[in-house]
Amino acid sequence: MLYQSFLKPLLFKMDPESAHEWAASLLASPLVRPLQRVYRGIWDRDFPELACQIGGLPINHPIGLAAGFDKNAIMVRGLAQCGFAFMEVGTVTGQAQPGNPKPRLFRLPSDAALINRMGFNNQGCEAVAERLATLRKKPLPLPIGGNIGKSKVVPNEQAVEDYLKSFRQLMPFVDFFVVNVSSPNTPNLRALQDKGPLLELLTQLQAEQKNNPKPLWLKIAPDLNPSQLEDIVDVAHSCQLSGVIATNTTIERSGLSTPMAQVEAMGAGGLSGKPLKQRATDVIRFLRQHLANDQAIIGVGGIETGQDVFEKLQAGASAVQVYTGFIYGGPDFVFRLKKQLLDQLHAHGMQNLGDLGPWIQTAKV
Ligand SMILES: Cc1cc2nc3c(=O)[nH]c(=O)nc-3n(C[C@H](O)[C@H](O)[C@H](O)COP(=O)(O)O)c2cc1C
């Protein structure tokens, strides 16, 4: 309420990246936490019917924060107070890098969408690992995934070493890993989604895990064709992945309400939010038909309501993530999604998430 009528109009007057930085500094500040706790006490509720697991990790409900919002792990506790059940930090790369020149983030309000070409701006795996180590000195209220990508200056032929560097650095401090080969904003990155290089990369990462292996997920693009998706399924089987995160942003621009001249002026980048919703759900449905039920899909793309969450779970996801919907929806976005998801379950005569399908493992948290 406060966000929609007061804060959002202010933030949306700012350039999108400055607005993000301003919100990030609030969420990073321990001074804001007591206010967040009061706000959460009023608006959020726990629903045991929504408890479930991903990759064996118990979570209070199936809604997490997608990668890219907290690239450097600076606002983990503030984001936990926004109600997320799990989150990813990153994308983190082997080397610190500034990302692409600004402007690189654009709003498309009439499409409830964003276009970004951030280019993995991040402080590098060492700095992020150090920050996570400090955070871990006190218990963390939610599972954290380390989303790892390739440094821009590293050629694809040396990508494995770069991923391994981040993997080793983050290993002691994250609960699960996500291998990102699907951002459209690092030149040639998406070529690593091809079967050969992908098998090589994931096999080496899995070989690095000795005792207590951490769940490993692969994040894919929405722009893959059926035969490429079949390759992903083969790789997921042979590398014993915990599952697949579907999907990253799209390079598609069709069907937008924003005038094409405006869209073209924004330039290259990945489109997220509502226009991605259907495609992401279709990818989830395809993958679900081919993956075993113990290989979980995390559905992401264009979620705005509890009904959208329900649709992704029904299509075959075991949990979901949000990013753009959170920007448009504000700090109580997850509180609303949870309540709306529960209403959807009840409207369909279901008692808990397990009733949606055998790919969802319910759990007492
Ligand atoms: C500004 C921005 C930055 C992003 N950065 C990353 C990133 O660093 N790594 C990643 O895997 N995905 C990144 N994403 C993609 C999101 O995690 C998510 O997959 C995508 O936005 C679709 O979800 P949404 O429609 O809910 O936003 C980014 C998205 C946005 C909008």
The ligand as an ORCA input file, in Angstrom:
! r2SCAN-3c Opt
* xyz 0 1
  C      18.129     -6.466    -13.687
  C      18.216     -7.969    -13.766
  C      19.423     -8.582    -13.521
  C      19.517     -9.971    -13.603
  N      20.704    -10.574    -13.314
  C      20.794    -11.929    -13.330
  C      22.003    -12.564    -12.976
  O      22.985    -11.927    -12.614
  N      22.035    -13.921    -13.035
  C      20.951    -14.681    -13.392
  O      21.033    -15.917    -13.405
  N      19.782    -14.089    -13.726
  C      19.684    -12.739    -13.700
  N      18.504    -12.140    -14.015
  C      17.363    -12.977    -14.453
  C      16.405    -13.283    -13.307
  O      17.041    -14.015    -12.293
  C      15.188    -14.073    -13.814
  O      15.625    -15.317    -14.310
  C      14.446    -13.336    -14.921
  O      14.397    -11.954    -14.663
  C      13.004    -13.841    -15.100
  O      12.247    -13.655    -13.927
  P      11.232    -12.398    -13.730
  O      10.358    -12.353    -14.936
  O      10.508    -12.712    -12.443
  O      12.092    -11.204    -13.608
  C      18.383    -10.754    -13.953
  C      17.174    -10.103    -14.205
  C      17.074     -8.746    -14.113
  C      15.746     -8.076    -14.392
*
